[in-house]
């Protein structure tokens, strides 16, 4: 899940992510980011901090909304995290692309 979302957010890692932000995370209270961009996006010291922040976010969301399946999580992300109607299709393509690579 995390790799697919990161692929969509970074253009399959071709676009450099400002401040190692692999997930488009904005200001939050989880404490993994070092500072914020002028537009409120998290800036991390290293990519592992971005991944840790996303992992904590994912756990928090799954517990808070009692999400029981990958599909329920995808539905939640598409509704709350990125309401762009094209995001669901981009995410589905990322799942297919990454699955083909493994």
C-alpha positions as a Markdown table, in Angstrom:
| # | Residue | x | y | z |
|---|---|---|---|---|
| 1 | Unk | 0.0 | 0.0 | 0.0 |
| 2 | Unk | 2.7 | 2.5 | 1.0 |
| 3 | Unk | 4.7 | 2.0 | -2.1 |
| 4 | Unk | 1.7 | 2.4 | -4.4 |
| 5 | Unk | 0.8 | 5.7 | -2.7 |
| 6 | Unk | 4.4 | 6.9 | -2.7 |
| 7 | Unk | 4.6 | 6.0 | -6.4 |
| 8 | Unk | 1.5 | 8.1 | -7.2 |
| 9 | Unk | 2.6 | 11.0 | -5.0 |
| 10 | Unk | 6.2 | 11.2 | -6.5 |
| 11 | Unk | 5.5 | 10.2 | -10.1 |
| 12 | Unk | 7.1 | 6.8 | -9.5 |
| 13 | Unk | 10.0 | 8.5 | -7.8 |
| 14 | Unk | 11.0 | 10.4 | -11.0 |
| 15 | Unk | 10.1 | 13.8 | -9.4 |
| 16 | Unk | 12.4 | 14.7 | -6.6 |
| 17 | Unk | 10.4 | 15.0 | -3.4 |
| 18 | Unk | 11.0 | 18.2 | -1.5 |
| 19 | Unk | 12.4 | 17.3 | 1.9 |
| 20 | Unk | 12.1 | 13.6 | 1.3 |
| 21 | Unk | 8.3 | 13.7 | 1.5 |
| 22 | Unk | 7.3 | 10.5 | -0.2 |
| 23 | Unk | 3.6 | 10.7 | 0.6 |
| 24 | Unk | 2.6 | 14.3 | 0.3 |
| 25 | Unk | 2.2 | 14.5 | 4.1 |
| 26 | Unk | 1.2 | 17.9 | 5.6 |
| 27 | Unk | 1.6 | 19.3 | 9.1 |
| 28 | Unk | 0.6 | 16.7 | 11.7 |
| 29 | Unk | 1.3 | 15.9 | 15.3 |
| 30 | Unk | 3.2 | 12.6 | 14.9 |
| 31 | Unk | 6.6 | 14.3 | 15.2 |
| 32 | Unk | 8.6 | 12.7 | 12.4 |
| 33 | Unk | 9.2 | 15.8 | 10.3 |
| 34 | Unk | 11.9 | 18.3 | 10.8 |
| 35 | Unk | 10.2 | 21.4 | 9.5 |
| 36 | Unk | 7.5 | 22.6 | 7.1 |
| 37 | Unk | 7.5 | 24.0 | 3.6 |
| 38 | Unk | 5.8 | 27.4 | 3.1 |
| 39 | Unk | 2.7 | 25.5 | 1.8 |
| 40 | Unk | 2.5 | 23.3 | 4.9 |
| 41 | Unk | 4.1 | 20.1 | 3.6 |
| 42 | Unk | 6.4 | 18.1 | 5.9 |
| 43 | Unk | 10.1 | 18.3 | 5.3 |
| 44 | Unk | 12.0 | 15.2 | 6.6 |
| 45 | Unk | 15.7 | 14.7 | 7.3 |
| 46 | Unk | 15.6 | 11.4 | 5.4 |
| 47 | Unk | 13.3 | 9.2 | 3.5 |
| 48 | Unk | 13.0 | 6.7 | 6.3 |
| 49 | Unk | 11.4 | 9.4 | 8.5 |
| 50 | Unk | 8.8 | 10.0 | 5.8 |
| 51 | Unk | 8.1 | 6.3 | 5.6 |
| 52 | Unk | 7.8 | 6.1 | 9.5 |
| 53 | Unk | 5.4 | 9.0 | 9.5 |
| 54 | Unk | 3.2 | 7.3 | 6.8 |
| 55 | Unk | 3.3 | 4.1 | 8.7 |
| 56 | Unk | 2.1 | 5.8 | 11.9 |
| 57 | Unk | -0.6 | 7.6 | 9.9 |
| 58 | Unk | -1.8 | 4.4 | 8.4 |
| 59 | Unk | -2.0 | 2.6 | 11.8 |
| 60 | Unk | -3.8 | 5.6 | 13.2 |
| 61 | Unk | -6.4 | 5.7 | 10.4 |
| 62 | Unk | -7.0 | 1.9 | 10.4 |
| 63 | Unk | -7.6 | 1.9 | 14.2 |
| 64 | Unk | -9.7 | 5.1 | 14.2 |
| 65 | Unk | -12.0 | 4.1 | 11.4 |
| 66 | Unk | -11.9 | 0.3 | 12.1 |
| 67 | Unk | -10.9 | -0.4 | 8.5 |
| 68 | Unk | -10.9 | -4.2 | 8.0 |
| 69 | Unk | -9.6 | -4.6 | 4.4 |
| 70 | Unk | -7.3 | -3.1 | 1.8 |
| 71 | Unk | -10.3 | -1.9 | -0.1 |
| 72 | Unk | -11.8 | -0.1 | 2.9 |
| 73 | Unk | -8.4 | 1.6 | 3.4 |
| 74 | Unk | -8.2 | 2.6 | -0.3 |
| 75 | Unk | -11.8 | 3.9 | -0.1 |
| 76 | Unk | -10.9 | 6.0 | 2.9 |
| 77 | Unk | -7.7 | 7.4 | 1.3 |
| 78 | Unk | -9.6 | 8.3 | -1.9 |
| 79 | Unk | -12.3 | 10.1 | 0.1 |
| 80 | Unk | -10.2 | 11.9 | 2.8 |
| 81 | Unk | -6.6 | 12.0 | 1.7 |
| 82 | Unk | -7.0 | 12.9 | -1.9 |
| 83 | Unk | -10.5 | 13.7 | -3.2 |
| 84 | Unk | -9.2 | 14.1 | -6.8 |
| 85 | Unk | -11.5 | 11.7 | -8.8 |
| 86 | Unk | -8.5 | 10.5 | -10.8 |
| 87 | Unk | -6.6 | 9.4 | -7.7 |
| 88 | Unk | -8.3 | 6.0 | -7.4 |
| 89 | Unk | -7.4 | 5.1 | -11.0 |
| 90 | Unk | -3.8 | 6.2 | -10.5 |
| 91 | Unk | -3.6 | 4.2 | -7.3 |
| 92 | Unk | -5.0 | 1.1 | -9.1 |
| 93 | Unk | -2.4 | 1.5 | -11.8 |
| 94 | Unk | 0.3 | 1.8 | -9.3 |
| 95 | Unk | -0.8 | -1.5 | -7.6 |
| 96 | Unk | -0.7 | -3.2 | -11.0 |
| 97 | Unk | 2.7 | -1.7 | -12.0 |
| 98 | Unk | 4.3 | -2.6 | -8.7 |
| 99 | Unk | 2.9 | -6.1 | -8.7 |
| 100 | Unk | 4.4 | -6.7 | -12.1 |
| 101 | Unk | 7.8 | -5.7 | -10.8 |
| 102 | Unk | 7.8 | -8.3 | -8.0 |
